[in-house]
Structure formats: C-alpha cells, structure tokens
Amino acid sequence: MTADLKLGLNLGYWPASPPPQLELVRAADDCGYDSLWTAEAWGSDAVSPLAWYGAHTKRIKLATGLIQLSARTPACTAMTVATLDHLSGGRVILGLGVSGPQVVEGWYGVPFPKPLARTREYVDIVRRALAREDPVTADGPHYPLPYPGGTGLGKPLKMILHPLRAQVPIYLGAEGPRNVALAAEIADGWVPVFYHADRGPKTYADALAAARPGFEIACPVTVSITDDVAAGLELVKWMVAFYIGGMGAKTANFHFDLIGRLGYAQEAAEVQRLFLAGDRAAAAAAVPDDLADGIALVGPLARIRERLALWRDSPVTTLLVGGIRDPAQLRVLADLL
C-alpha cells in the first residue's frame, strides 16, 4: 500500500506542437508534480526534450521513460545523465528499457537476444561510471571494456566530468516476470507499461517480492476527465489495441503476453487477430471495458477520486499522468491527492 501517492507528468514522445507542452510542464512544476517523463522509440529521443523542459522549470524531476539500451553504449548514457544532472541541478531519473527485437534489430542494427543479461551489465557500467571511483573495466560478453579487439589500444578510462551525484536513480521498464524481478533486484524503481489497479498487485507479487525498502513503481496512467465514461474508455481501448496488435511481431509481442498474464488472454488474442487483419476499429471495440478502466482513470472527478483509492491500496508509488492537455486539469488532479 502506498502511503503517499505521487504524481508525474507523462509526455511521451516529442510533440508536433511544443508550446502547449511547455505550458503543461510549467503547470506541473508549479503545482507539485514530482516528476516529468519523456519517451523514445524510433523518432524523437528522450533526452533532448528534458534539457529543454529543464531550462523552463525549477524543481520537477526529469525522467527518461524510457531510454533504449541499444540506442547508446552504457558509457554514453552515463555521460548523458551526468551532463543533464549538472544542467538541471540534480533532478535526473534514468529510466532504461530493452525495447523489442523489431526496433533493436530493425532500427539500431544490433542483436536483441539476452536482454536480461545485457540490462544487468549495462546498469552496472552506468553506475560505476557515475561513481567515478576507478577507471571502468567490464568483462561481460555484451559490453566489454576495453574492447577486446580492434587496434588493441583501448584503455580503461574514468569520466572526465565529475558527476553532480555519484548515484542517480535508475528505473527499469519491464513487462515479463523475470525482467520485473531483475528491476526489483538491481534498480531503484520499475516502470510498467500497463498496471491494472485491481489485478496488478497479484500479477506482479512474486516478481516484486525481493524489492528493497524505498523501491519505486512509477506507473503510466491515461487520465480522461469527462462525464462520458464510455467515450473516455474508448480512447484507452484504441491505445491498448495498438499495443496488442501493432507494437511487436505476432510471435513476439511482450505487450500481448502481459495482457494475458493480467487475465485477458482470450480477449487479447481476438484483439490481435482483428488488428492484424486491418480492422482496427473492431480491435479497439474488442478490448474489455474492465481492462481499459483498470489501467486508466476515466470519468467525472467524483469517479476518479473513487478510483484513486485502488491505486493508493496498490504498491504503485507514482502515477504518471498521460492524456491531459489542459493545465487546469493537472492542478485538479494535484488537489485530489
């Protein structure tokens, strides 16, 4: 159970129209939101917008949600985090994720296998680079330092920049049980893709059993303040259908697998079938209302206040609010908490 549920603003990818986003960011900073999150896939990167947002804010934490491991070497990520942490006065949260094979191999041109082992090595190198205690060496098979080949002139190095903080919080984005368990073991927090307010605690109990005290769970939640609950849920269902049917291959879709573990395996199979057949409207309609309602906050304020009780009773520590475009609504949510 979460004693003090925090709010984060989840902006996702860089928008087509930045000025309204900046108004949202400033409002979140002013009314007490704990963190601000940006994303990357195969378009905008997650870090550049945070530098821009950080220049226009004073206190809100700047979080990558998520940096893709395959986009940067661990040393590059450590340098990027250390630089942004200096620029922002120590406000950075590093969110990391392995992405999926379609992006990793199709966009970055590197192999996807062994994602857990790669993550473990990656986090270890980033942490040691930021700690700046010794020149960094690594003998793992995925990120060996110095590189065992090439000219043979590589040497262990220590970051020239002295990081503002030797320890920057690292959160892992994870869906599968083993990946979530890895986050609980080696990270400071976890960013789920979907967390069902009713079914999430039981679904993830075993994977999170080893989490240390103070472990954070920052959960994306689509919010729609509306008197038309059905219309609000429809927007959520379109998003879920896209993840089930379009974000991954038919034979390797981590989002599809997760929806099954939440108890909607048959429904997910039908959504995927319809989506891949090209009938996206029918795919969205096939997403169960209970699934959409469980991962979102939809309805008039009285209903949202009631639904917030479920999140307070869960292990989630931060709700990453997405879908809101009106700064006044951000303030209303802050007042509810």
C-alpha positions as CSV (number, residue, x, y, z in Angstrom):
1,M,0.0,0.0,0.0
2,T,1.3,3.5,-0.9
3,A,1.2,5.9,2.0
4,D,1.9,9.0,-0.2
5,L,1.0,8.6,-3.8
6,K,2.9,11.0,-6.0
7,L,2.1,12.4,-9.4
8,G,4.3,12.5,-12.5
9,L,3.5,14.1,-15.9
10,N,4.0,11.6,-18.7
11,L,4.6,13.4,-22.0
12,G,5.8,10.5,-24.1
13,Y,7.3,11.4,-27.4
14,W,8.3,14.9,-28.6
15,P,5.0,16.6,-29.8
16,A,4.2,18.3,-33.1
17,S,3.4,21.5,-31.2
18,P,5.8,22.1,-28.3
19,P,4.4,25.4,-26.9
20,P,1.3,23.8,-25.3
21,Q,3.5,21.1,-23.9
22,L,5.7,23.7,-22.2
23,E,2.6,25.2,-20.6
24,L,1.7,21.7,-19.2
25,V,5.3,21.3,-17.9
26,R,5.3,24.6,-16.1
27,A,1.9,23.9,-14.5
28,A,3.1,20.5,-13.3
29,D,6.2,22.1,-11.8
30,D,4.2,24.8,-10.1
31,C,1.5,22.6,-8.6
32,G,3.8,20.0,-7.1
33,Y,4.1,17.1,-9.6
34,D,7.1,15.0,-8.6
35,S,8.5,14.1,-12.0
36,L,8.3,14.7,-15.7
37,W,8.8,11.8,-18.2
38,T,9.7,11.7,-21.9
39,A,10.0,8.7,-24.2
40,E,11.7,7.4,-27.3
41,A,11.0,4.8,-29.9
42,W,12.3,5.3,-33.5
43,G,11.6,9.1,-33.7
44,S,12.4,11.7,-31.1
45,D,14.9,10.9,-28.5
46,A,14.1,11.0,-24.8
47,V,16.9,13.3,-23.5
48,S,16.8,16.4,-25.7
49,P,13.3,17.4,-24.7
50,L,14.2,17.0,-21.0
51,A,17.0,19.5,-21.4
52,W,14.6,22.0,-22.9
53,Y,11.9,21.4,-20.2
54,G,14.5,21.5,-17.5
55,A,15.6,25.0,-18.6
56,H,12.0,26.2,-18.1
57,T,11.3,24.5,-14.7
58,K,12.7,24.8,-11.2
59,R,12.1,21.7,-9.1
60,I,10.3,18.9,-11.0
61,K,12.4,15.8,-11.6
62,L,13.4,15.0,-15.2
63,A,13.0,11.3,-16.1
64,T,13.6,9.3,-19.2
65,G,10.7,7.0,-19.8
66,L,12.5,5.2,-21.3
67,I,15.9,5.4,-22.8
68,Q,16.5,2.4,-25.1
69,L,19.6,0.4,-24.1
70,S,20.5,-0.3,-27.7
71,A,20.5,3.4,-28.7
72,R,23.6,4.2,-26.7
73,T,26.5,2.4,-25.1
74,P,26.4,2.4,-21.3
75,A,29.3,4.9,-21.2
76,C,27.4,7.3,-23.5
77,T,24.3,7.0,-21.3
78,A,26.4,7.7,-18.2
79,M,27.9,10.8,-19.8
80,T,24.5,12.0,-20.9
81,V,23.0,11.5,-17.5
82,A,25.9,13.2,-15.7
83,T,25.6,16.2,-18.1
84,L,21.9,16.6,-17.7
85,D,22.1,16.2,-14.0
86,H,24.5,19.1,-13.8
87,L,22.4,21.3,-16.1
88,S,19.3,20.6,-14.0
89,G,20.8,20.8,-10.6
90,G,20.5,17.1,-9.8
91,R,16.9,16.4,-11.0
92,V,17.5,13.4,-13.3
93,I,15.9,9.9,-13.1
94,L,17.3,7.5,-15.6
95,G,14.6,5.2,-16.9
96,L,16.0,2.3,-19.1
97,G,14.4,-0.3,-21.2
98,V,15.4,-3.0,-23.7
99,S,12.7,-2.2,-26.2
100,G,11.9,-5.1,-28.6
101,P,13.5,-7.1,-31.4
102,Q,11.8,-5.2,-34.2
103,V,13.3,-1.9,-33.0
104,V,16.6,-3.1,-31.7
105,E,17.5,-5.2,-34.7
106,G,15.5,-3.2,-37.3
107,W,16.4,0.3,-36.3
108,Y,19.6,0.1,-34.3
109,G,21.0,-2.8,-36.1
110,V,22.2,-4.8,-33.1
111,P,21.2,-8.2,-31.8
112,F,18.3,-8.4,-29.3
113,P,18.9,-11.8,-27.5
114,K,19.9,-12.0,-23.9
115,P,18.0,-8.8,-22.8
116,L,18.3,-9.5,-19.1
117,A,22.0,-10.2,-19.2
118,R,22.5,-7.1,-21.3
119,T,20.5,-5.0,-18.8
120,R,22.5,-6.2,-15.9
121,E,25.8,-5.4,-17.5
122,Y,24.5,-2.0,-18.7
123,V,23.3,-0.8,-15.3
124,D,26.5,-1.9,-13.7
125,I,28.7,0.0,-16.1
126,V,26.5,3.1,-15.8
127,R,26.6,3.1,-12.1
128,R,30.4,2.6,-11.9
129,A,31.0,5.3,-14.5
130,L,28.9,7.8,-12.4
131,A,30.5,6.7,-9.2
132,R,33.9,7.7,-10.8
133,E,35.9,5.7,-8.3
134,D,38.1,3.8,-10.7
135,P,38.7,3.6,-14.5
136,V,35.8,1.5,-15.8
137,T,36.5,-2.1,-16.9
138,A,34.0,-4.8,-17.7
139,D,34.5,-8.4,-18.8
140,G,30.9,-9.2,-19.7
141,P,30.1,-10.6,-23.2
142,H,27.8,-7.7,-24.2
143,Y,29.7,-4.5,-23.2
144,P,33.3,-5.4,-22.6
145,L,35.6,-2.6,-21.7
146,P,38.2,-2.0,-23.0
147,Y,37.0,-3.6,-26.3
148,P,38.8,-6.9,-26.8
149,G,39.9,-6.4,-30.3
150,G,40.3,-3.6,-32.8
151,T,43.6,-1.8,-32.5
152,G,44.4,-3.2,-29.1
153,L,45.0,0.4,-27.9
154,G,41.8,0.7,-25.8
155,K,42.5,1.6,-22.2
156,P,40.3,1.8,-19.1
157,L,39.1,5.4,-18.5
158,K,37.5,7.4,-15.8
159,M,34.9,10.1,-16.7
160,I,36.5,13.5,-17.1
161,L,33.4,15.2,-15.8
162,H,32.8,14.9,-12.1
163,P,29.1,14.0,-11.8
164,L,27.0,16.1,-9.6
165,R,25.6,13.0,-8.0
166,A,27.6,9.8,-7.8
167,Q,24.3,7.8,-7.6
168,V,21.4,8.8,-10.0
169,P,18.2,6.8,-9.5
170,I,17.8,4.1,-12.2
171,Y,14.4,2.7,-13.0
172,L,13.8,-0.2,-15.4
173,G,10.9,-0.5,-17.8
174,A,9.8,-4.2,-17.7
175,E,6.9,-6.4,-18.5
176,G,7.9,-10.1,-18.2
177,P,8.2,-11.6,-14.7
178,R,11.9,-12.2,-14.9
179,N,12.5,-8.7,-16.2
180,V,10.4,-7.2,-13.4
181,A,12.3,-9.4,-10.9
182,L,15.5,-8.0,-12.3
183,A,14.3,-4.5,-11.8
184,A,13.4,-5.3,-8.1
185,E,16.9,-6.8,-7.7
186,I,19.2,-4.2,-9.3
187,A,17.2,-1.0,-9.8
188,D,15.8,1.8,-7.7
189,G,12.4,1.6,-9.4
190,W,10.2,0.0,-12.0
191,V,8.2,1.5,-14.9
192,P,5.4,-0.9,-16.0
193,V,3.8,-0.4,-19.4
194,F,0.4,-1.5,-18.1
195,Y,-0.5,-1.9,-14.4
196,H,-4.1,-2.9,-13.6
197,A,-5.3,-1.3,-10.4
198,D,-7.3,-4.3,-9.4
199,R,-5.2,-7.2,-10.9
200,G,-1.7,-5.7,-10.8
201,P,-0.8,-6.4,-7.2
202,K,-1.5,-10.1,-7.5
203,T,0.0,-10.4,-11.0
204,Y,3.3,-8.9,-10.0
205,A,3.6,-10.0,-6.4
206,D,6.1,-12.8,-6.9
207,A,8.3,-10.7,-9.3
208,L,8.5,-7.8,-6.8
209,A,9.0,-10.0,-3.7
210,A,12.7,-9.1,-3.5
211,A,12.3,-5.3,-3.9
212,R,14.2,-3.3,-1.3
213,P,12.5,-0.7,1.0
214,G,12.1,2.5,-0.9
215,F,11.7,0.8,-4.3
216,E,9.6,3.0,-6.5
217,I,6.9,2.0,-9.0
218,A,6.2,4.8,-11.5
219,C,3.1,3.7,-13.4
220,P,1.8,5.3,-16.6
221,V,-1.9,6.0,-16.3
222,T,-4.1,7.6,-19.0
223,V,-6.4,10.2,-17.5
224,S,-9.6,11.4,-19.1
225,I,-11.8,13.8,-17.0
226,T,-15.2,13.5,-18.7
227,D,-18.8,12.9,-18.0
228,D,-18.9,10.4,-20.8
229,V,-17.2,7.4,-19.3
230,A,-17.7,5.2,-22.4
231,A,-16.1,7.8,-24.7
232,G,-13.2,8.1,-22.3
233,L,-12.6,4.4,-22.2
234,E,-12.8,4.2,-26.0
235,L,-9.7,6.3,-26.3
236,V,-7.9,4.0,-23.9
237,K,-9.1,0.9,-25.8
238,W,-7.6,2.3,-29.0
239,M,-4.3,2.6,-27.4
240,V,-4.4,-0.9,-25.9
241,A,-5.4,-2.4,-29.2
242,F,-2.4,-0.7,-30.9
243,Y,0.0,-2.2,-28.3
244,I,-1.6,-5.7,-28.5
245,G,-1.7,-5.7,-32.3
246,G,0.9,-3.3,-33.6
247,M,3.7,-2.9,-31.1
248,G,5.6,-6.1,-31.8
249,A,5.6,-9.1,-34.0
250,K,2.7,-11.6,-33.8
251,T,5.1,-14.3,-32.4
252,A,7.0,-11.9,-30.1
253,N,4.8,-9.2,-28.5
254,F,5.6,-8.6,-24.9
255,H,2.5,-6.4,-24.5
256,F,0.3,-9.1,-25.8
257,D,1.8,-11.6,-23.3
258,L,1.4,-9.1,-20.4
259,I,-2.3,-8.7,-21.1
260,G,-2.7,-12.4,-21.0
261,R,-1.0,-12.6,-17.6
262,L,-3.5,-10.0,-16.3
263,G,-6.2,-12.5,-17.1
264,Y,-7.3,-11.4,-20.6
265,A,-5.6,-14.0,-22.8
266,Q,-8.6,-14.9,-25.0
267,E,-9.6,-11.3,-25.4
268,A,-6.0,-10.3,-26.3
269,A,-5.9,-13.0,-29.0
270,E,-9.1,-11.6,-30.6
271,V,-7.8,-8.0,-30.4
272,Q,-4.6,-9.1,-32.1
273,R,-6.4,-11.1,-34.8
274,L,-8.6,-8.1,-35.7
275,F,-5.8,-5.6,-35.6
276,L,-3.6,-7.7,-37.9
277,A,-6.5,-8.3,-40.2
278,G,-6.7,-4.5,-40.7
279,D,-9.9,-3.9,-38.7
280,R,-8.5,-1.5,-36.0
281,A,-12.0,-0.2,-35.0
282,A,-13.2,-3.7,-34.3
283,A,-9.9,-4.5,-32.5
284,A,-10.4,-1.5,-30.2
285,A,-14.0,-2.4,-29.6
286,A,-12.9,-5.9,-28.5
287,V,-10.7,-4.6,-25.7
288,P,-12.7,-5.3,-22.5
289,D,-14.0,-2.3,-20.6
290,D,-12.6,-3.7,-17.4
291,L,-9.1,-3.8,-18.8
292,A,-9.3,-0.3,-20.1
293,D,-10.8,1.0,-16.8
294,G,-8.2,-0.8,-14.7
295,I,-5.2,0.8,-16.3
296,A,-6.6,4.3,-16.6
297,L,-8.5,7.0,-14.7
298,V,-11.6,7.9,-16.6
299,G,-14.8,9.7,-15.7
300,P,-16.0,12.7,-13.8
301,L,-14.0,13.9,-10.8
302,A,-16.1,12.0,-8.3
303,R,-15.4,8.7,-10.1
304,I,-11.7,9.4,-10.5
305,R,-11.5,10.2,-6.8
306,E,-13.1,6.9,-6.0
307,R,-10.8,5.0,-8.4
308,L,-7.8,6.6,-6.9
309,A,-8.4,4.6,-3.8
310,L,-7.5,1.5,-5.7
311,W,-4.1,2.9,-6.7
312,R,-3.5,4.0,-3.1
313,D,-4.0,0.4,-2.0
314,S,-1.5,-0.9,-4.6
315,P,2.3,-0.9,-4.5
316,V,2.4,1.9,-7.1
317,T,4.2,5.0,-5.7
318,T,3.8,7.4,-8.6
319,L,1.0,7.8,-11.2
320,L,2.5,9.1,-14.4
321,V,-0.4,11.1,-15.8
322,G,-0.9,11.0,-19.6
323,G,-3.6,12.2,-21.9
324,I,-4.2,15.6,-20.3
325,R,-3.8,18.7,-22.4
326,D,-5.3,21.3,-20.1
327,P,-3.0,22.7,-17.3
328,A,-6.1,23.4,-15.1
329,Q,-6.8,19.6,-15.1
330,L,-3.3,18.9,-13.9
331,R,-4.0,21.2,-10.9
332,V,-7.3,19.5,-10.2
333,L,-5.6,16.1,-10.0
334,A,-2.9,17.5,-7.7
335,D,-5.7,18.8,-5.5
336,L,-7.3,15.3,-5.4
337,L,-4.1,13.9,-4.0
